[in-house]
């Protein structure tokens, strides 16, 4: 199964089921982050640097989770958290869409 999404440049993109599921997982993480109580967040808008520091902290947790647990489940839980933090940053500070020039056959021009 695949899904179609439209970018800001008016180009439709086919999204695989795996990517769609990844986006859903990130969305559930963002929902969770938005529901955190005042004991976990003070409601202040964070800087890009603040988000970068949080992602770096959780990158260390990601390595620990992957190293110290059998399988990938624990690491993927932390990966979802990092992706949610990145999305939160872009929600607060804007997102820059990558323009991908493609030819008439759908191949990348000058990769």
N, CA, C and O atoms as a MOPAC input file, in Angstrom:
PM7 MOZYME 1SCF
protein

 N      0.84700 1    -1.16800 1     0.00000 1
 C      0.00000 1     0.00000 1     0.00000 1
 C      0.89700 1     1.23800 1     0.00000 1
 O      1.98100 1     1.22900 1     0.58400 1
 N      0.44400 1     2.28100 1    -0.64800 1
 C      1.19000 1     3.53000 1    -0.64000 1
 C      0.20700 1     4.69000 1    -0.49000 1
 O     -0.99400 1     4.54300 1    -0.71800 1
 N      0.73600 1     5.82200 1    -0.10800 1
 C     -0.05700 1     7.01500 1     0.12200 1
 C      0.54600 1     8.14200 1    -0.69000 1
 O      1.72400 1     8.09400 1    -1.04200 1
 N     -0.25000 1     9.15700 1    -0.99100 1
 C      0.23900 1    10.29500 1    -1.74100 1
 C      0.18100 1    11.52800 1    -0.85900 1
 O     -0.80300 1    11.76000 1    -0.15700 1
 N      1.24100 1    12.31100 1    -0.90400 1
 C      1.29400 1    13.56800 1    -0.16100 1
 C      1.73400 1    14.65700 1    -1.12200 1
 O      2.50800 1    14.40800 1    -2.04600 1
 N      1.24500 1    15.84800 1    -0.90300 1
 C      1.63400 1    16.97600 1    -1.73600 1
 C      2.59000 1    17.86800 1    -0.97100 1
 O      2.32400 1    18.25400 1     0.16700 1
 N      3.70600 1    18.19300 1    -1.60700 1
 C      4.65700 1    19.13100 1    -1.03700 1
 C      4.22800 1    20.55300 1    -1.34500 1
 O      3.29400 1    20.77400 1    -2.11600 1
 N      4.89600 1    21.49900 1    -0.75300 1
 C      4.56800 1    22.90700 1    -0.98900 1
 C      4.85500 1    23.34000 1    -2.42000 1
 O      4.31200 1    24.33900 1    -2.89200 1
 N      5.70200 1    22.59100 1    -3.10400 1
 C      6.05600 1    22.94800 1    -4.47700 1
 C      5.03900 1    22.39500 1    -5.47100 1
 O      5.26200 1    22.46100 1    -6.68000 1
 N      3.92600 1    21.85100 1    -4.97800 1
 C      2.88700 1    21.35900 1    -5.84700 1
 C      3.16600 1    20.00500 1    -6.47300 1
 O      2.45800 1    19.59300 1    -7.39200 1
 N      4.16800 1    19.32000 1    -6.00100 1
 C      4.53900 1    18.02000 1    -6.55000 1
 C      3.98600 1    16.92600 1    -5.64200 1
 O      4.22500 1    16.93100 1    -4.43400 1
 N      3.25100 1    15.99500 1    -6.22600 1
 C      2.75100 1    14.86100 1    -5.44800 1
 C      3.87100 1    13.86300 1    -5.23900 1
 O      4.67000 1    13.61500 1    -6.14200 1
 N      3.92900 1    13.29300 1    -4.05300 1
 C      4.94900 1    12.30900 1    -3.71200 1
 C      4.26600 1    11.06200 1    -3.19300 1
 O      3.35100 1    11.14900 1    -2.37400 1
 N      4.69700 1     9.91300 1    -3.65500 1
 C      4.17400 1     8.65200 1    -3.14500 1
 C      4.94200 1     8.31400 1    -1.87700 1
 O      6.17100 1     8.37300 1    -1.84400 1
 N      4.20900 1     7.96300 1    -0.84800 1
 C      4.79900 1     7.62600 1     0.44500 1
 C      4.49600 1     6.15900 1     0.72900 1
 O      3.34700 1     5.72400 1     0.65700 1
 N      5.53200 1     5.41400 1     1.04800 1
 C      5.34000 1     3.99200 1     1.35000 1
 C      4.57600 1     3.82400 1     2.66100 1
 O      4.48700 1     4.74600 1     3.47200 1
 N      4.03700 1     2.64600 1     2.84500 1
 C      3.32000 1     2.34800 1     4.08200 1
 C      4.26500 1     2.45700 1     5.28800 1
 O      3.86300 1     2.90800 1     6.36100 1
 N      5.52100 1     2.03900 1     5.09900 1
 C      6.49300 1     2.12300 1     6.19700 1
 C      6.73100 1     3.58100 1     6.60300 1
 O      6.80700 1     3.88700 1     7.79300 1
 N      6.84900 1     4.47700 1     5.62100 1
 C      7.05200 1     5.89500 1     5.94500 1
 C      5.80700 1     6.48400 1     6.59600 1
 O      5.89900 1     7.24900 1     7.55600 1
 N      4.65000 1     6.12300 1     6.06800 1
 C      3.39200 1     6.57800 1     6.65800 1
 C      3.31800 1     6.15400 1     8.12400 1
 O      2.95700 1     6.95300 1     8.98800 1
 N      3.66100 1     4.89200 1     8.39900 1
 C      3.63000 1     4.39000 1     9.77500 1
 C      4.63900 1     5.11600 1    10.65600 1
 O      4.36800 1     5.37200 1    11.82900 1
 N      5.80800 1     5.44900 1    10.09500 1
 C      6.79700 1     6.21900 1    10.86300 1
 C      6.23600 1     7.59000 1    11.22000 1
 O      6.40700 1     8.05600 1    12.34700 1
 N      5.56800 1     8.23800 1    10.26800 1
 C      4.98500 1     9.56000 1    10.53700 1
 C      3.89200 1     9.47200 1    11.60300 1
 O      3.76800 1    10.36400 1    12.44200 1
 N      3.10600 1     8.40400 1    11.57000 1
 C      2.07000 1     8.21100 1    12.59200 1
 C      2.71000 1     8.05000 1    13.96700 1
 O      2.23600 1     8.62700 1    14.94600 1
 N      3.79000 1     7.26300 1    14.04500 1
 C      4.48700 1     7.07200 1    15.32000 1
 C      5.02100 1     8.40700 1    15.84200 1
 O      4.91100 1     8.69700 1    17.03300 1
 N      5.59500 1     9.21100 1    14.96000 1
 C      6.10200 1    10.52700 1    15.37400 1
 C      4.94800 1    11.39700 1    15.85100 1
 O      5.08900 1    12.12700 1    16.83300 1
 N      3.81800 1    11.33000 1    15.17400 1
 C      2.65800 1    12.12600 1    15.57700 1
 C      2.15700 1    11.71000 1    16.95900 1
 O      1.75400 1    12.56200 1    17.75100 1
 N      2.17900 1    10.39700 1    17.26000 1
 C      1.75500 1     9.96000 1    18.59000 1
 C      2.73100 1    10.47300 1    19.65400 1
 O      2.32100 1    10.79400 1    20.77000 1
 N      4.01800 1    10.54900 1    19.31100 1
 C      5.01100 1    11.09600 1    20.24200 1
 C      4.76600 1    12.57600 1    20.48200 1
 O      4.84600 1    13.03900 1    21.62000 1
 N      4.46600 1    13.32700 1    19.42400 1
 C      4.18500 1    14.75300 1    19.57700 1
 C      2.94100 1    14.96900 1    20.42900 1
 O      2.89500 1    15.88900 1    21.24600 1
 N      1.93000 1    14.12100 1    20.23700 1
 C      0.71400 1    14.20600 1    21.04800 1
 C      1.07500 1    14.01500 1    22.51600 1
 O      0.62900 1    14.77400 1    23.37700 1
 N      1.87900 1    13.00500 1    22.79400 1
 C      2.33200 1    12.74100 1    24.15900 1
 C      3.09200 1    13.94300 1    24.71700 1
 O      2.83300 1    14.38000 1    25.83700 1
 N      4.03000 1    14.47400 1    23.93300 1
 C      4.83200 1    15.60800 1    24.39400 1
 C      3.94400 1    16.81400 1    24.71300 1
 O      4.17700 1    17.52500 1    25.69000 1
 N      2.92700 1    17.03600 1    23.88100 1
 C      2.01300 1    18.16600 1    24.12400 1
 C      1.19500 1    17.97600 1    25.39300 1
 O      0.75600 1    18.95800 1    25.99300 1
 N      0.98300 1    16.73900 1    25.81200 1
 C      0.16400 1    16.44600 1    26.99400 1
 C      0.97200 1    16.41200 1    28.29000 1
 O      0.39400 1    16.26000 1    29.36600 1
 N      2.29800 1    16.55000 1    28.20900 1
 C      3.10700 1    16.53800 1    29.42700 1
 C      2.66200 1    17.65500 1    30.35200 1
 O      2.36700 1    18.76600 1    29.91300 1
 N      2.62100 1    17.34900 1    31.62200 1
 C      2.17200 1    18.32900 1    32.60200 1
 C      3.22700 1    19.38700 1    32.89100 1
 O      4.35800 1    19.30500 1    32.41300 1
 N      2.84100 1    20.36700 1    33.66900 1
 C      3.74100 1    21.47700 1    33.99200 1
 C      4.94400 1    21.02800 1    34.81400 1
 O      5.92400 1    21.76200 1    34.93300 1
 N      4.87100 1    19.81700 1    35.38500 1
 C      6.02800 1    19.30300 1    36.11900 1
 C      7.15700 1    18.90100 1    35.16800 1
 O      8.29600 1    18.74500 1    35.60600 1
 N      6.86300 1    18.73100 1    33.88000 1
 C      7.87100 1    18.33400 1    32.89600 1
 C      8.24700 1    19.46100 1    31.93600 1
 O      9.29100 1    19.40400 1    31.28500 1
 N      7.41700 1    20.46000 1    31.85100 1
 C      7.67300 1    21.57300 1    30.93700 1
 C      7.11000 1    22.84900 1    31.53000 1
 O      6.07500 1    22.83100 1    32.19800 1
 N      7.78000 1    23.93200 1    31.29000 1
 C      7.30900 1    25.20000 1    31.84300 1
 C      6.51000 1    26.00800 1    30.82500 1
 O      6.12700 1    27.14500 1    31.10300 1
 N      6.25500 1    25.43300 1    29.65000 1
 C      5.45100 1    26.10300 1    28.64400 1
 C      6.19000 1    27.17900 1    27.86000 1
 O      5.59400 1    27.86200 1    27.02700 1
 N      7.47800 1    27.33300 1    28.11900 1
 C      8.27800 1    28.33900 1    27.42600 1
 C      8.70000 1    27.79200 1    26.06400 1
 O      9.09500 1    26.63200 1    25.94700 1
 N      8.61300 1    28.64100 1    25.03400 1
 C      9.07600 1    28.23900 1    23.71100 1
 C     10.58900 1    28.10300 1    23.74200 1
 O     11.29600 1    29.03200 1    24.13000 1
 N     11.07700 1    26.95000 1    23.33400 1
 C     12.50900 1    26.65000 1    23.35900 1
 C     13.19800 1    27.16400 1    22.10300 1
 O     12.56800 1    27.32300 1    21.05800 1
 N     14.49500 1    27.42000 1    22.21300 1
 C     15.29200 1    27.85000 1    21.06900 1
 C     15.70000 1    26.62200 1    20.24600 1
 O     15.58300 1    25.48600 1    20.70600 1
 N     16.17600 1    26.86700 1    19.03600 1
 C     16.70600 1    25.77800 1    18.21500 1
 C     17.85100 1    25.10000 1    18.96400 1
 O     17.97500 1    23.87500 1    18.93100 1
 N     18.68400 1    25.88500 1    19.63600 1
 C     19.78300 1    25.32600 1    20.42200 1
 C     19.29100 1    24.43800 1    21.55500 1
 O     19.89300 1    23.40200 1    21.84100 1
 N     18.18300 1    24.84400 1    22.21100 1
 C     17.60800 1    24.00500 1    23.27000 1
 C     17.18400 1    22.64500 1    22.71200 1
 O     17.46800 1    21.60000 1    23.29900 1
 N     16.49900 1    22.68100 1    21.56400 1
 C     16.06500 1    21.41600 1    20.95600 1
 C     17.26500 1    20.57600 1    20.53500 1
 O     17.24500 1    19.35200 1    20.66800 1
 N     18.30800 1    21.22800 1    20.02900 1
 C     19.51500 1    20.51100 1    19.62900 1
 C     20.14500 1    19.80700 1    20.82500 1
 O     20.58300 1    18.66100 1    20.72100 1
 N     20.18600 1    20.49800 1    21.95900 1
 C     20.73800 1    19.91700 1    23.18100 1
 C     19.90300 1    18.72800 1    23.64700 1
 O     20.44700 1    17.70100 1    24.05300 1
 N     18.57100 1    18.87300 1    23.58700 1
 C     17.70000 1    17.75500 1    23.97300 1
 C     17.93100 1    16.54800 1    23.06100 1
 O     18.00400 1    15.41200 1    23.53100 1
 N     18.04600 1    16.80200 1    21.75500 1
 C     18.26800 1    15.69900 1    20.82000 1
 C     19.61500 1    15.03900 1    21.07600 1
 O     19.73100 1    13.81800 1    20.96800 1
 N     20.62500 1    15.81600 1    21.41000 1
 C     21.93700 1    15.24800 1    21.70100 1
 C     21.86500 1    14.38100 1    22.96300 1
 O     22.44900 1    13.29800 1    23.00700 1
 N     21.15500 1    14.85500 1    23.98000 1
 C     20.96900 1    14.08100 1    25.21500 1
 C     20.32100 1    12.73300 1    24.89400 1
 O     20.78700 1    11.68600 1    25.34300 1
 N     19.24000 1    12.77600 1    24.10800 1
 C     18.54000 1    11.53600 1    23.78500 1
 C     19.31200 1    10.67300 1    22.79400 1
 O     19.07900 1     9.46600 1    22.72000 1
 N     20.22200 1    11.26600 1    22.03400 1
 C     21.10400 1    10.46200 1    21.17300 1
 C     21.95900 1     9.54100 1    22.04000 1
 O     22.17000 1     8.37700 1    21.70000 1
 N     22.44400 1    10.06400 1    23.15100 1
 C     23.21100 1     9.23600 1    24.08100 1
 C     22.32300 1     8.12900 1    24.65000 1
 O     22.75700 1     6.98400 1    24.77300 1
 N     21.08500 1     8.47000 1    24.99600 1
 C     20.13700 1     7.46700 1    25.49600 1
 C     19.84000 1     6.41000 1    24.43100 1
 O     19.64400 1     5.23600 1    24.74600 1
 N     19.80900 1     6.83800 1    23.17200 1
 C     19.57100 1     5.91100 1    22.06700 1
 C     20.69200 1     4.87800 1    21.96300 1
 O     20.43400 1     3.68500 1    21.80900 1
 N     21.92400 1     5.34200 1    22.04900 1
 C     23.07000 1     4.42900 1    21.99100 1
 C     23.01900 1     3.45800 1    23.17100 1
 O     23.26400 1     2.26300 1    23.00100 1
 N     22.70400 1     3.96000 1    24.35900 1
 C     22.59700 1     3.09600 1    25.53900 1
 C     21.48000 1     2.07100 1    25.36700 1
 O     21.65600 1     0.89800 1    25.69600 1
 N     20.33300 1     2.51000 1    24.85200 1
 C     19.19800 1     1.59900 1    24.67500 1
 C     19.53700 1     0.49300 1    23.68800 1
 O     19.19300 1    -0.66700 1    23.91200 1
 N     20.20600 1     0.84300 1    22.60300 1
 C     20.55300 1    -0.15300 1    21.59700 1
 C     21.62700 1    -1.10300 1    22.11900 1
 O     21.58600 1    -2.30400 1    21.85200 1
 N     22.58900 1    -0.55900 1    22.86500 1
 C     23.70400 1    -1.35800 1    23.36600 1
 C     23.27800 1    -2.28800 1    24.49600 1
 O     23.76900 1    -3.41300 1    24.58100 1
 N     22.38200 1    -1.84300 1    25.35700 1
 C     22.07000 1    -2.56600 1    26.58300 1
 C     20.82500 1    -3.44300 1    26.51800 1
 O     20.48500 1    -4.09100 1    27.50800 1
 N     20.14000 1    -3.48200 1    25.38800 1
 C     18.90300 1    -4.25500 1    25.29500 1
 C     18.93400 1    -5.15100 1    24.06200 1
 O     19.44600 1    -4.75500 1    23.01500 1
 N     18.38900 1    -6.35300 1    24.18800 1
 C     18.32000 1    -7.22400 1    23.00800 1
 C     17.28900 1    -6.67500 1    22.02100 1
 O     16.27300 1    -6.11500 1    22.43100 1
 N     17.54400 1    -6.83300 1    20.75000 1
 C     16.61500 1    -6.34200 1    19.73600 1
 C     16.67000 1    -4.82500 1    19.60000 1
 O     17.53100 1    -4.16300 1    20.17900 1
 N     15.74700 1    -4.30000 1    18.83300 1
 C     15.75400 1    -2.86800 1    18.52600 1
 C     14.63500 1    -2.07600 1    19.19800 1
 O     14.60300 1    -0.85100 1    19.08100 1
 N     13.72500 1    -2.73500 1    19.89100 1
 C     12.53100 1    -2.07200 1    20.39800 1
 C     12.84800 1    -0.86900 1    21.28400 1
 O     12.29700 1     0.21400 1    21.08400 1
 N     13.72500 1    -1.05300 1    22.25100 1
 C     14.04900 1     0.05400 1    23.16100 1
 C     14.69500 1     1.21700 1    22.41600 1
 O     14.39500 1     2.37900 1    22.68700 1
 N     15.58000 1     0.89900 1    21.47800 1
 C     16.23400 1     1.95200 1    20.70000 1
 C     15.21300 1     2.70000 1    19.83400 1
 O     15.27700 1     3.92400 1    19.71700 1
 N     14.28000 1     1.97000 1    19.23300 1
 C     13.27100 1     2.62300 1    18.39800 1
 C     12.34000 1     3.51300 1    19.21100 1
 O     11.82900 1     4.50700 1    18.69400 1
 N     12.11300 1     3.17100 1    20.47300 1
 C     11.32300 1     4.04600 1    21.35300 1
 C     12.02600 1     5.39400 1    21.52600 1
 O     11.38800 1     6.44500 1    21.46800 1
 N     13.33400 1     5.35600 1    21.73800 1
 C     14.09800 1     6.60100 1    21.89900 1
 C     14.19600 1     7.34100 1    20.56200 1
 O     14.13900 1     8.57100 1    20.52800 1
 N     14.34200 1     6.59800 1    19.46600 1
 C     14.38900 1     7.21800 1    18.13600 1
 C     13.11500 1     8.01000 1    17.87400 1
 O     13.17000 1     9.11500 1    17.33300 1
 N     11.96400 1     7.44900 1    18.25700 1
 C     10.67800 1     8.15000 1    18.09900 1
 C     10.67900 1     9.44400 1    18.89000 1
 O     10.18600 1    10.46800 1    18.41600 1
 N     11.23500 1     9.40000 1    20.10300 1
 C     11.30200 1    10.58500 1    20.94400 1
 C     12.15300 1    11.67000 1    20.27300 1
 O     11.76500 1    12.83800 1    20.25000 1
 N     13.30900 1    11.28200 1    19.72800 1
 C     14.18500 1    12.23900 1    19.04700 1
 C     13.46700 1    12.85800 1    17.84700 1
 O     13.53800 1    14.06700 1    17.62900 1
 N     12.77500 1    12.02000 1    17.07200 1
 C     12.03500 1    12.53100 1    15.91200 1
 C     10.95100 1    13.51200 1    16.35600 1
 O     10.72300 1    14.52800 1    15.69900 1
 N     10.28800 1    13.21300 1    17.46100 1
 C      9.26900 1    14.11700 1    17.99800 1
 C      9.85800 1    15.44600 1    18.42200 1
 O      9.25300 1    16.49300 1    18.19200 1
 N     11.02100 1    15.42000 1    19.03300 1
 C     11.69700 1    16.65900 1    19.43300 1
 C     12.05100 1    17.48200 1    18.19800 1
 O     11.87800 1    18.70100 1    18.19100 1
 N     12.54800 1    16.81800 1    17.15100 1
 C     12.88800 1    17.52400 1    15.91100 1
 C     11.64400 1    18.16100 1    15.28900 1
 O     11.69600 1    19.30300 1    14.83300 1
 N     10.53700 1    17.43500 1    15.26800 1
 C      9.29400 1    17.98300 1    14.72300 1
 C      8.81900 1    19.15900 1    15.56100 1
 O      8.38300 1    20.17300 1    15.01600 1
 N      8.89900 1    19.03300 1    16.87900 1
 C      8.49500 1    20.12600 1    17.76300 1
 C      9.31100 1    21.39300 1    17.46200 1
 O      8.76600 1    22.49600 1    17.42400 1
 N     10.59900 1    21.22300 1    17.25200 1
 C     11.46200 1    22.34800 1    16.90800 1
 C     10.98900 1    23.01800 1    15.61800 1
 O     10.90000 1    24.24400 1    15.54300 1
 N     10.68700 1    22.20600 1    14.60500 1
 C     10.23700 1    22.77000 1    13.32900 1
 C      8.85600 1    23.40400 1    13.45600 1
 O      8.56200 1    24.37600 1    12.76100 1
 N      8.00700 1    22.87200 1    14.32700 1
 C      6.71200 1    23.50700 1    14.57600 1
 C      6.91700 1    24.89800 1    15.18000 1
 O      6.23300 1    25.85200 1    14.80800 1
 N      7.85300 1    25.00100 1    16.10400 1
 C      8.10100 1    26.27100 1    16.78600 1
 C      8.87200 1    27.28200 1    15.93800 1
 O      8.65300 1    28.48800 1    16.06200 1
 N      9.76300 1    26.80600 1    15.08800 1
 C     10.68300 1    27.71800 1    14.38800 1
 C     10.58600 1    27.67000 1    12.87100 1
 O     11.34100 1    28.35900 1    12.18500 1
 N      9.68100 1    26.87900 1    12.34100 1
 C      9.51500 1    26.77800 1    10.90100 1
 C     10.24800 1    25.57300 1    10.34800 1
 O     11.20400 1    25.07000 1    10.94000 1
 N      9.78100 1    25.13000 1     9.21200 1
 C     10.41500 1    23.98800 1     8.55400 1
 C     10.79100 1    24.39900 1     7.13800 1
 O     10.07500 1    25.15200 1     6.47800 1
 N     11.89800 1    23.90000 1     6.70000 1
 C     12.39400 1    24.20900 1     5.36300 1
 C     12.27800 1    22.93800 1     4.53700 1
 O     12.96600 1    21.94900 1     4.78900 1
 N     11.40500 1    22.98400 1     3.55700 1
 C     11.19800 1    21.81600 1     2.70500 1
 C     12.35200 1    21.69500 1     1.72500 1
 O     12.81100 1    22.68600 1     1.15800 1
 N     12.80900 1    20.48400 1     1.53800 1
 C     13.87400 1    20.23600 1     0.56300 1
 C     13.25500 1    20.22700 1    -0.83200 1
 O     12.31600 1    19.48000 1    -1.11000 1
 N     13.79600 1    21.06400 1    -1.69000 1
 C     13.38200 1    21.04500 1    -3.08900 1
 C     14.20200 1    19.97900 1    -3.79700 1
 O     15.43100 1    19.98200 1    -3.73300 1
 N     13.52000 1    19.07900 1    -4.46600 1
 C     14.18100 1    17.98100 1    -5.14600 1
 C     13.92300 1    18.09300 1    -6.64400 1
 O     12.83600 1    17.74600 1    -7.10700 1
 N     14.89700 1    18.56700 1    -7.40600 1
 C     14.69600 1    18.68400 1    -8.85400 1
 C     14.72100 1    17.30800 1    -9.51500 1
 O     15.68200 1    16.55300 1    -9.36800 1
 N     13.65900 1    16.99800 1   -10.23800 1
 C     13.59000 1    15.70800 1   -10.92700 1
 C     13.27600 1    15.94400 1   -12.40400 1
 O     12.66900 1    16.94800 1   -12.77800 1
 N     13.70400 1    14.99400 1   -13.22600 1
 C     13.42700 1    15.10300 1   -14.65600 1
 C     12.06500 1    14.48700 1   -14.97500 1
 O     11.34900 1    14.05000 1   -14.07300 1
 N     11.71500 1    14.45600 1   -16.24600 1
 C     10.39700 1    13.96200 1   -16.66000 1
 C     10.19500 1    12.48200 1   -16.35200 1
 O      9.06200 1    12.00100 1   -16.32500 1
 N     11.28100 1    11.76400 1   -16.12100 1
 C     11.19200 1    10.33800 1   -15.78300 1
 C     11.18700 1    10.11100 1   -14.27500 1
 O     11.16500 1     8.96700 1   -13.82000 1
 N     11.20700 1    11.18900 1   -13.50100 1
 C     11.19200 1    11.07600 1   -12.05200 1
 C     12.53800 1    10.82200 1   -11.42300 1
 O     12.61800 1    10.44300 1   -10.25500 1
 N     13.62000 1    11.03200 1   -12.19900 1
 C     14.96800 1    10.81200 1   -11.68200 1
 C     15.54700 1    12.13000 1   -11.16800 1
 O     15.27500 1    13.20300 1   -11.70600 1
 N     16.34100 1    12.01700 1   -10.13000 1
 C     16.96600 1    13.18200 1    -9.51900 1
 C     17.93600 1    13.83300 1   -10.48500 1
 O     18.74900 1    13.15100 1   -11.10900 1
 N     17.85400 1    15.14800 1   -10.61200 1
 C     18.75800 1    15.90600 1   -11.46500 1
 C     19.93300 1    16.38600 1   -10.61000 1
 O     19.73800 1    16.97300 1    -9.54600 1
 N     21.13800 1    16.13300 1   -11.08000 1
 C     22.37400 1    16.56700 1   -10.38400 1
 C     22.37700 1    16.17400 1    -8.90500 1
 O     22.39300 1    17.04200 1    -8.03200 1
 N     22.36100 1    14.86700 1    -8.62400 1
 C     22.35400 1    14.43400 1    -7.20900 1
 C     23.61300 1    14.81800 1    -6.47100 1
 O     23.74700 1    14.52400 1    -5.28400 1

